[in-house]
């Protein structure tokens, strides 16, 4: 399974696959990722984990010994995960992301930062008079994404206020987060 898809490809041709180039095991050089088709290969970093039982034409070569380029980041043998995610590793609704021998906390959809989502993030206080901050994305850092995520935390006593508005520079589209009081 790759990128949540199971792909089975079979070549029914009569020709053989000529493998005279370099065999990349676990990834490719960083500059080669740009040459991979982005729709089919979503990953832009190498494999992290354990590969065992490599069989090439019925033989098990010693890849570590025969490597063209040796890496200090690859070791023989597999030890397994030494640090595992648990329910209380990340604070303030941070999401624990398991890595091979460690974990990290994804704080993106919280109002906290730091290695365990326990550090207060940058905050701004408005009032008592109306205030506004305007920000223009720098030309070379404008987001161009199919999907966007916005996360913010707020505390207020007001029942009607605009928290955030983002306006498209190329159309009439906009996103607005607004507090609206509904009396029922």
Secondary structure, DSSP 4 states (H G I P E B T S, - for coil): -BTTB-------SSSPP---SPPPSS---HHHHTTS-TTT----S---S------BTTB---HHHH-SS--TT--SS----SS---TTSSSTT-EEEE-SS-EEEE-TTSSEESTTS-EE-------SS---------GGG----SS---------S-SSEEEEEEE-SSSS-EEEEEE-----
